[in-house]
Amino acid sequence: MNRRVTALVSIVVWGVVWGVVWGAALAPAGCSSSPGTAARPAAPTAAPSPAAAGSATTGSAEPAQPAAEASVLSTEILAREPVANTATVKHILISWSELSDAFQGHLDPRAAKRSKADAEAEVRALLKQLADGADFDTVMKAKSEDVGSANSGRAFTVTPDAQLVIEFRQLSLRLRPGEIGVCQSDFGFHIIKRIS
C-alpha cells in the first residue's frame, strides 16, 4: 500500500510541476498560470499601456459617477454568471510602480513612474477613448504595457482552465461579444474586449 501512495504522490507532484512550467511558458506576458504565481513577462520593448474601467463599460445605460468615486473595475460584469465557456479576447494592461515585483525586473517604464491612482486615471482615459469610438487594436498597440499583446495584437482564447490569471479568466468569460470590461490582477488593470 505504501508503494502505491508514494507512486501516486510522485505522479501528482510531477503533474503540478509540469503544469506550472508549461502554464508559465504558455501564459501571455504579464499573466500567470495561477493567482499566486507570476509568469516571467517578456522584456519591455517600447510597448504601449492598457487600461479600462469597471462601471464604465461600453454601452452602459447608467449615469456616470464622478471619477473620484467610481471604481475602474467592472464589478457588475464580474457579478454576473459566465456567459461562455470559451471566449476570444484582447487586452490592454496598465500597471503601477508598487507591482514591480510581479514583473521580475521587466516593469514597463511608464508603469514605474505611476501610482495606483495614476493607473486608475489612465484606465478611465482609455475607456473614454474606446467609448468615443477609438479602435481597440490601435489603443492596445499604443498603450498596453503587456509587450506581447502590444507588439503582436494577438487575441487570447480563454477557457475556465486557461493558463491565465484567474481575474482575467473570470472577466473574459462574463463579457458579451464586443463588450469591454476591467479587472485587476497582481500585474495591474486589464482592459479586456471580447472579440467572439
C-alpha positions in Angstrom: 0.0 0.0 0.0 2.8 2.4 0.8 4.3 2.0 -2.6 1.0 2.9 -4.3 0.7 6.0 -2.1 4.3 7.0 -2.9 3.8 6.4 -6.6 0.5 8.4 -6.6 2.2 11.3 -4.7 5.1 11.3 -7.2 2.7 11.5 -10.2 0.7 14.3 -8.6 3.9 16.3 -7.8 5.2 15.9 -11.3 1.8 16.9 -12.7 1.9 20.0 -10.7 5.5 20.8 -11.6 4.8 20.3 -15.3 1.6 22.3 -15.1 3.4 25.3 -13.5 6.3 25.1 -16.0 4.0 24.8 -19.1 1.5 27.2 -17.7 4.1 29.9 -17.2 5.5 29.2 -20.7 2.1 29.4 -22.3 0.8 32.4 -20.3 0.8 35.8 -22.0 3.3 38.2 -20.8 2.0 39.7 -17.6 -0.2 36.8 -16.7 0.5 33.7 -14.6 -0.8 30.2 -14.5 -2.5 30.6 -11.2 -3.4 33.6 -9.0 -0.4 33.4 -6.7 2.3 32.7 -9.2 3.9 35.1 -11.7 5.0 34.2 -15.2 8.1 35.9 -16.3 7.0 38.7 -18.7 9.0 39.4 -21.8 11.5 42.3 -21.6 9.9 45.6 -22.4 10.3 46.8 -26.0 8.5 50.1 -26.0 5.1 48.6 -25.7 2.0 50.8 -25.0 0.0 50.8 -21.9 -3.5 49.3 -21.2 -6.5 50.3 -19.0 -10.2 50.0 -18.6 -13.0 50.9 -16.1 -15.4 48.6 -14.3 -18.6 50.5 -14.2 -17.8 52.3 -17.4 -18.4 49.5 -19.9 -19.3 50.3 -23.5 -23.0 50.8 -23.9 -23.7 51.2 -20.3 -27.0 53.0 -19.6 -26.1 54.0 -16.1 -25.2 57.6 -15.3 -21.5 58.1 -14.9 -20.3 58.7 -11.4 -17.6 61.3 -10.6 -14.1 59.9 -11.4 -13.0 60.2 -7.7 -15.9 57.9 -6.6 -16.2 55.4 -9.4 -14.2 52.2 -9.4 -12.5 51.3 -12.6 -13.3 47.6 -12.0 -16.2 46.1 -13.9 -18.0 44.9 -10.7 -21.4 44.5 -12.4 -19.9 42.3 -15.1 -17.9 40.3 -12.6 -21.0 39.7 -10.5 -22.9 38.1 -13.3 -22.7 34.4 -14.2 -20.3 33.4 -17.0 -21.9 33.7 -20.4 -19.5 31.5 -22.3 -17.2 28.5 -21.8 -14.8 29.9 -24.4 -14.1 33.5 -25.3 -11.6 35.2 -27.6 -10.4 38.4 -26.1 -7.8 41.2 -26.5 -6.5 43.2 -23.6 -4.6 46.3 -22.5 -2.5 46.1 -19.4 -2.0 49.2 -17.2 0.3 48.8 -14.2 1.9 50.9 -11.5 5.2 51.0 -9.5 4.0 49.1 -6.4 3.6 46.0 -8.6 7.2 45.9 -9.8 8.0 42.6 -8.0 5.4 40.7 -10.2 7.3 41.7 -13.3 10.7 40.4 -12.0 12.6 43.4 -13.3 10.6 43.9 -16.5 8.1 46.6 -15.4 7.2 49.0 -18.2 9.0 52.3 -17.7 5.6 54.1 -17.9 4.3 52.0 -15.0 7.4 52.5 -13.0 6.6 56.2 -12.7 2.9 55.7 -11.9 0.9 55.3 -8.7 -2.2 53.1 -8.5 -4.3 56.3 -8.6 -2.5 57.4 -11.7 -3.1 54.0 -13.2 -6.8 54.3 -12.5 -6.9 57.7 -14.2 -5.1 56.2 -17.2 -7.7 53.4 -17.4 -10.6 56.0 -17.2 -9.0 58.0 -20.0 -8.5 54.9 -22.2 -12.1 53.7 -21.5 -13.3 57.2 -22.6 -11.3 56.9 -25.8 -12.8 53.5 -26.5 -16.3 54.6 -25.7 -15.8 57.6 -28.1 -15.0 55.1 -30.9 -11.3 54.6 -30.8 -10.1 51.4 -32.4 -9.2 48.8 -29.6 -6.2 47.4 -31.5 -4.8 50.9 -32.1 -5.1 51.8 -28.4 -3.7 48.4 -27.4 -0.7 48.9 -29.6 0.0 52.4 -28.3 -0.9 51.9 -24.6 -0.7 48.3 -23.4 2.2 47.5 -21.0 1.9 43.8 -21.9 4.6 43.8 -24.6 3.2 40.6 -26.1 -0.2 41.9 -26.8 1.0 45.4 -27.7 3.5 44.1 -30.3 1.6 41.2 -31.8 -2.1 42.4 -31.4 -2.7 38.7 -30.6 -6.1 37.6 -29.2 -6.3 35.1 -26.4 -8.6 32.1 -26.2 -9.9 31.9 -22.7 -11.5 28.9 -21.1 -12.2 28.2 -17.4 -8.9 26.3 -17.2 -6.7 28.5 -19.4 -3.2 29.3 -18.1 -4.1 32.9 -17.3 -4.6 34.7 -14.1 -7.9 33.9 -12.5 -9.2 37.6 -12.7 -8.5 37.7 -16.4 -10.4 34.4 -17.0 -13.3 35.4 -14.8 -13.9 38.7 -16.6 -13.3 37.3 -20.1 -15.9 34.6 -19.7 -18.5 37.1 -18.4 -18.1 39.6 -21.2 -20.6 39.5 -24.1 -19.2 39.8 -27.7 -18.0 43.3 -28.3 -18.2 44.3 -24.6 -15.3 45.9 -22.7 -14.6 45.5 -19.0 -11.8 46.0 -16.5 -10.3 43.7 -13.9 -7.3 43.9 -11.5 -4.7 41.2 -11.1 -1.2 41.1 -9.5 0.0 42.7 -12.7 -2.3 45.7 -12.8 -5.5 46.6 -14.5 -6.6 44.6 -17.6 -9.0 46.3 -20.0 -10.4 43.4 -21.9 -12.6 43.3 -25.0 -14.3 40.1 -26.0 -13.9 39.6 -29.7 -16.0 36.4 -30.0 
